Amino acid sequence: MDEKKERQQKKYNEYVKQVTPTHNLWLNMAKAFVMGGIICCIGQFILNTCQNYGMDKETSGSWCSMLLILLSVVLTGLNVYPSLANWGGAGALVPITGFANGVAAPAIEFQKEGQVFGIGCKIFTIAGPVILYGIFSSWVLGLLYWLLKLIGII
């Protein structure tokens, strides 16, 4: 009986090894770097263009954020951004464009289920945990900062 289980386990392990994709860490990091760099270059282009039209730094930054979000949502709607994120990994998912994609993708996917039970219920399925842990970690770091300041370390 043990021999049969061992053979099954061995076959299963071989199957898992066959179907599990192998990843090249250095290549993935290079792709993420390139993708993130392209997004940053687009953002810098928007900033420079806005400042060339006479906007101050703060207004240019606001326009940059809005246009990057718009571009991300449009590319998500055209089903282009998922391909970019698949290729660029964290380079496409970490910036503001990735967050916009995380909100737009479920809204587009579940729109046929209606405004309330489709879009309303599903829109933050991806972005919700990001918001939750972002707020929680900022709260913890703020509390830590306050405590360190209170005891005189900072």
C-alpha positions in Angstrom: 0.0 0.0 0.0 2.8 2.4 0.9 4.6 1.6 -2.4 1.4 2.5 -4.4 1.1 5.9 -2.5 4.8 6.6 -3.1 4.4 5.9 -6.9 1.3 8.2 -7.0 3.2 10.9 -5.1 6.1 10.6 -7.4 3.9 10.8 -10.5 2.1 13.8 -9.0 5.4 15.6 -8.2 6.6 14.9 -11.8 3.3 16.3 -13.2 3.6 19.4 -11.0 7.1 19.9 -12.2 6.0 19.7 -15.8 3.1 22.1 -15.6 4.8 24.7 -13.2 6.2 27.5 -15.3 9.8 28.4 -14.7 10.7 32.0 -14.3 13.9 33.9 -14.9 14.2 36.3 -11.9 16.7 38.6 -13.6 14.7 38.8 -16.8 11.5 39.6 -14.9 13.3 42.3 -12.9 14.7 43.8 -16.1 11.2 43.8 -17.7 9.7 45.4 -14.6 12.4 48.0 -14.6 11.8 48.8 -18.3 8.0 48.9 -17.9 8.2 51.1 -14.8 10.7 53.3 -16.6 8.4 53.8 -19.6 5.5 54.7 -17.3 7.8 57.2 -15.5 9.0 58.7 -18.8 5.4 59.1 -19.9 4.7 60.8 -16.6 7.7 63.1 -16.9 6.7 64.0 -20.5 3.2 65.0 -19.2 4.8 67.0 -16.4 7.2 68.8 -18.7 4.5 69.5 -21.3 2.1 71.0 -18.6 4.9 73.2 -17.2 5.8 74.3 -20.8 2.1 75.5 -21.1 2.6 77.7 -18.0 1.2 75.5 -15.2 2.9 75.4 -11.9 4.4 72.3 -10.4 1.4 71.3 -8.3 -1.1 71.7 -11.2 1.2 69.8 -13.6 1.4 67.0 -11.1 -2.3 66.8 -10.8 -2.7 66.7 -14.6 0.0 64.1 -14.8 -1.8 61.8 -12.3 -5.2 62.3 -14.0 -3.8 61.6 -17.5 -1.9 58.5 -16.4 -5.0 57.2 -14.7 -7.1 58.0 -17.8 -4.5 56.3 -20.1 -4.5 53.2 -17.8 -8.3 52.9 -17.8 -8.5 53.4 -21.6 -5.8 50.7 -22.1 -7.6 48.4 -19.7 -10.9 48.9 -21.6 -9.1 48.1 -24.8 -7.7 45.0 -23.2 -4.1 46.3 -23.8 -3.0 47.0 -20.2 -3.4 43.3 -19.0 -0.8 42.4 -21.7 1.5 45.1 -20.6 1.1 44.0 -17.0 1.7 40.4 -17.9 5.0 41.4 -19.7 6.2 44.1 -17.3 5.0 42.6 -14.0 5.4 44.8 -11.0 6.7 47.6 -13.3 3.2 48.0 -14.6 1.3 47.0 -11.5 2.9 49.2 -8.8 2.6 52.7 -10.1 -0.7 54.7 -10.1 -1.5 53.1 -13.5 -1.6 49.7 -12.0 -4.0 50.9 -9.3 -6.3 52.4 -11.9 -6.2 49.1 -13.8 -7.1 47.3 -10.6 -10.2 49.4 -10.2 -11.2 49.5 -13.9 -10.8 45.8 -14.7 -13.4 44.5 -12.3 -15.8 47.3 -13.3 -15.5 46.4 -16.9 -15.7 42.6 -16.3 -18.8 42.8 -14.1 -20.7 45.6 -15.8 -23.2 43.1 -17.4 -24.4 42.2 -13.9 -25.7 45.7 -13.4 -24.7 48.9 -11.7 -25.2 47.7 -8.1 -24.5 44.0 -8.1 -22.0 44.1 -10.9 -19.9 47.3 -10.8 -20.8 48.5 -7.3 -20.1 45.2 -5.6 -17.0 44.2 -7.6 -15.2 47.4 -8.4 -12.8 47.2 -5.4 -12.2 43.5 -5.4 -8.6 44.0 -6.5 -8.0 47.5 -5.2 -9.7 47.0 -1.9 -6.9 45.0 -0.2 -4.4 47.6 -1.5 -6.4 50.4 0.1 -6.9 48.4 3.3 -3.3 47.5 3.8 -2.1 50.9 2.7 -4.2 52.6 5.3 -3.3 50.1 7.9 0.4 50.2 7.3 0.4 54.1 7.3 -1.5 54.0 10.6 1.0 51.6 12.1 4.0 53.7 10.8 2.3 56.9 12.1 1.9 55.3 15.5 5.5 54.1 15.5 6.7 57.6 14.5 4.5 59.2 17.2 5.9 56.8 19.9 9.5 57.3 18.8 9.0 61.1 18.9 7.3 60.8 22.3 10.3 59.0 23.8 12.7 61.4 22.2 14.4 59.1 19.7 13.3 61.2 16.7 
